[in-house]
Amino acid sequence: MTVAVVTDSAAALPASLAQQHDIAVVPMWLTVGGTSEPEGHRSLEELLQEPDVTTSAPTPGDFEAAIKEASAAADGCVVITIASSMSATFHAAIVAADAVGGPIRVVDSASAGGAQALVVLAAAQAARKGASLDEVEARARAVIDRVRLIASVPTLDHLVRSGRVPGVAGWAGRRLGINPLFEFRAGRVKRLRPALSRDAAMDRIVALVHKSRPVHEAVTDARLHVAALHALAVDTANDLLERITAQEEPSTAFVGEFGPVMVVHTGPGLAGVAWWWEQVPAGG
């Protein structure tokens, strides 16, 4: 059985990886000065100069077209979307799947950015190995349960305006000059203890990744899957990935840049890491 995999551009999946793994990517939408356009038509730097930019989910029609095209040479399709708590994208994909009919599964990644991308990659890799529709969906859900995303932003102001964190968090960041850290997991943004500098924030992220490595007598090996993510902070993301992979040989490692739709909510300067550990049972 062949299974197609579809996602949305909130995953910030590098185009080379999407092409390599035959992953169809449906663009999110931007409204700039009252005119709607799919993400990717303008550079992030250009959009940040615009005073009036809002975001919206892909339409059911966008997903319907992508599902039909991706499924043309497949027996089934798994669609993996940005967290339903952040966007109407999941619901648009459900409507599209119902309209197309057939063996289609729609999965809420409960994440975004690099975390969503790691879920999508795991599903696509399973599909390329000949996994069934049930197995590809199960693989995606297994990674959703394990993947983590921790990042730092220069200010929480953008997240506050988007309604993702309480307003006092942004006020405190400005007042104290601290470097905010947050974790996005299970569809929710959780504030972490802030760092006193950008470097200290990056140090803590690296330490958290390595500290999370599973240590259990039933596990003989743990394979790291990691994505460094950023919004106009590629040097910081590259440094994060280099530091993490210098201590641990990864099974998956890449840098993904947030697109304009995500940056509208996080602001520029975000840098962080998404990762999960694949545990290899003793004797496996």
C-alpha positions in Angstrom: 0.0 0.0 0.0 1.2 3.5 -0.8 0.3 6.4 1.5 0.6 10.1 0.7 1.4 12.7 3.3 0.1 16.2 3.3 0.8 19.1 5.7 0.6 22.9 5.9 3.3 25.5 5.7 3.2 26.2 9.5 5.4 23.2 9.8 8.3 25.3 8.4 9.5 22.2 6.6 12.5 23.0 4.3 11.5 22.6 0.7 14.3 20.2 0.0 13.0 17.8 2.7 9.4 18.1 1.5 10.6 17.2 -2.0 12.9 14.4 -0.8 10.1 12.7 1.1 7.2 13.5 -1.3 5.4 15.6 1.2 2.7 18.0 -0.1 2.6 21.4 1.6 -0.5 23.5 1.7 0.2 27.2 2.2 -1.3 29.3 5.0 -2.8 32.6 4.0 -1.9 36.2 4.7 -4.0 39.3 4.4 -1.9 42.4 3.7 -3.6 45.7 3.5 -6.9 44.0 2.8 -5.6 41.8 0.1 -5.3 38.0 0.7 -2.4 36.0 -0.7 -0.9 32.5 0.0 2.2 32.4 2.2 5.4 32.5 0.2 4.7 35.3 -2.3 6.6 37.9 -0.3 9.8 37.8 1.8 9.5 37.9 5.6 11.6 41.1 5.7 9.1 42.8 3.3 6.1 41.7 5.3 7.5 42.9 8.6 7.4 46.4 7.1 3.7 46.2 6.5 1.5 47.9 9.1 -1.5 45.7 8.6 -0.9 41.9 8.3 -3.3 39.2 9.5 -3.2 35.4 9.0 -5.8 32.8 8.1 -5.9 29.0 7.6 -5.9 27.3 4.2 -9.4 26.8 2.8 -11.0 23.4 2.5 -10.6 23.8 -1.2 -6.8 24.3 -0.8 -6.6 21.0 1.1 -9.0 19.2 -1.3 -6.8 20.1 -4.2 -3.6 19.0 -2.4 -5.2 15.7 -1.2 -6.4 14.8 -4.7 -3.1 15.5 -6.3 -1.1 13.7 -3.6 -3.4 10.7 -3.6 -3.5 10.3 -7.3 -0.8 7.7 -7.2 -1.5 6.5 -3.6 -3.9 4.2 -1.9 -4.5 6.5 1.1 -3.5 9.9 2.6 -2.5 11.2 6.0 -2.9 14.9 6.5 -1.0 16.4 9.5 -1.9 20.0 10.5 -0.8 22.7 12.8 -2.4 22.5 16.3 -6.1 23.0 16.2 -5.8 25.2 19.3 -3.9 27.8 17.2 -5.7 27.7 13.8 -8.7 26.6 11.9 -6.4 24.6 9.6 -7.3 21.2 11.1 -11.0 21.8 10.6 -10.5 22.9 7.0 -8.6 19.6 6.4 -11.4 17.6 8.0 -14.0 19.3 5.7 -11.7 18.6 2.7 -11.2 15.0 3.6 -15.0 14.5 3.9 -15.5 16.1 0.5 -12.8 13.9 -1.2 -13.8 10.7 0.5 -11.9 7.5 0.6 -9.1 6.4 3.0 -7.9 9.7 4.4 -6.8 10.4 8.0 -6.5 13.9 9.4 -4.2 14.3 12.4 -3.9 17.3 14.7 -0.1 17.7 15.4 -0.9 19.7 18.5 2.3 21.6 17.6 3.8 23.9 14.9 7.1 24.7 13.3 9.9 22.2 13.8 7.8 20.0 16.1 5.1 19.6 13.5 7.8 19.0 10.8 9.3 16.2 12.8 5.9 14.5 13.1 5.4 14.9 9.4 8.8 13.5 8.5 8.3 10.5 10.7 5.0 9.8 9.0 6.5 10.3 5.5 9.5 8.0 6.3 7.1 5.3 7.5 5.0 5.7 4.3 8.1 5.4 2.1 9.0 2.1 3.9 5.6 0.7 2.9 3.6 1.2 6.1 -0.1 0.9 5.9 -2.5 3.8 6.4 -3.1 2.8 10.0 0.6 2.4 10.6 1.5 5.8 9.1 -1.2 7.5 11.3 0.0 5.6 14.4 3.6 6.7 13.7 2.5 10.3 13.5 0.6 10.1 16.8 3.4 8.3 18.6 5.8 11.2 17.7 3.2 13.8 18.7 3.2 12.2 22.2 7.0 12.6 22.4 8.0 15.7 20.5 8.9 18.9 22.4 9.5 22.5 21.2 11.3 25.1 23.3 12.2 28.5 22.0 13.2 31.9 23.1 11.9 35.2 21.8 13.3 38.8 22.3 9.9 39.8 23.7 6.5 38.1 24.3 4.6 41.1 23.0 3.6 39.3 19.7 2.5 36.2 21.6 0.5 38.4 24.0 -1.3 40.1 21.2 -2.1 36.8 19.6 -3.7 35.6 22.8 -1.2 32.7 23.4 0.1 33.9 26.8 -1.3 36.1 29.6 -0.7 39.8 29.0 1.4 40.1 32.2 4.1 37.9 30.7 4.9 40.5 28.0 4.8 43.3 30.5 7.3 41.5 32.7 9.6 40.8 29.8 9.8 44.5 28.9 10.0 45.6 32.5 12.8 43.4 33.6 14.8 43.1 30.4 14.7 39.3 30.6 14.9 36.8 27.7 11.6 34.9 27.6 11.5 31.1 27.1 8.4 29.1 26.2 7.5 25.5 25.5 4.8 24.6 22.9 3.4 21.2 23.6 0.0 19.5 23.5 -1.4 22.5 21.7 -0.5 25.0 24.4 2.1 27.6 25.0 3.7 27.3 28.5 6.0 30.0 29.9 9.3 28.7 31.2 11.6 30.4 33.7 13.2 33.3 31.7 16.9 33.7 31.1 18.9 36.8 31.9 20.5 36.9 28.4 20.1 35.5 24.9 23.2 33.3 25.4 21.8 31.9 28.7 18.6 31.1 27.0 20.4 29.1 24.3 22.5 27.3 26.9 19.4 26.2 28.7 17.8 24.9 25.6 20.8 22.8 24.7 21.0 21.5 28.3 17.3 20.6 28.2 17.6 18.5 25.1 20.5 16.5 26.5 18.9 16.1 29.9 15.8 14.7 28.3 17.6 11.7 26.8 15.8 8.6 28.1 17.8 6.5 30.5 16.1 3.2 31.3 17.2 -0.4 31.6 14.7 -1.4 29.0 16.2 1.0 26.5 19.6 0.2 24.9 19.7 3.2 22.6 17.9 6.5 22.0 18.0 8.1 18.6 17.7 11.9 18.5 15.5 13.6 15.9 16.0 17.4 16.1 15.1 20.6 14.3 16.5 24.0 15.0 13.9 26.7 14.3 14.1 30.4 13.9 12.6 33.6 12.6 15.3 35.7 11.0 17.9 34.3 13.4 19.5 31.6 11.2 23.0 32.0 12.8 21.6 31.3 16.2 19.6 28.3 14.9 22.7 26.9 13.2 24.7 27.3 16.4 22.0 25.5 18.4 22.0 22.6 16.0 25.8 22.4 15.9 26.1 22.3 19.7 23.4 19.7 20.1 24.6 17.4 17.4 28.2 17.7 18.5 27.3 15.7 21.6 24.7 13.4 20.1 24.7 11.8 16.6 21.2 12.6 15.3 19.0 10.4 13.1 17.3 13.5 11.9 18.7 17.1 12.0 17.8 20.2 10.1 17.2 23.9 10.4 13.7 25.3 9.6 12.7 29.0 9.2 9.3 30.1 10.4 7.3 31.5 7.6 5.4 34.9 7.7 2.2 33.4 9.2 4.1 32.1 12.3 6.2 35.2 12.6 3.1 37.4 12.8 2.4 35.6 16.1 5.9 35.2 17.5 7.7 38.2 16.1 11.2 38.2 14.6 14.2 36.9 16.4 12.7 33.6 17.7 15.2 30.8 18.0 14.7 27.3 19.5 14.7 23.6 19.1 12.1 20.9 18.5 13.1 17.3 19.2 12.1 13.8 20.2 14.0 10.7 21.2 13.3 7.4 19.5 13.8 4.6 22.0 15.3 1.3 20.9 14.2 -1.5 23.3 16.8 -3.8 24.8 17.2 -6.7 22.4 15.6 -4.8 19.6 
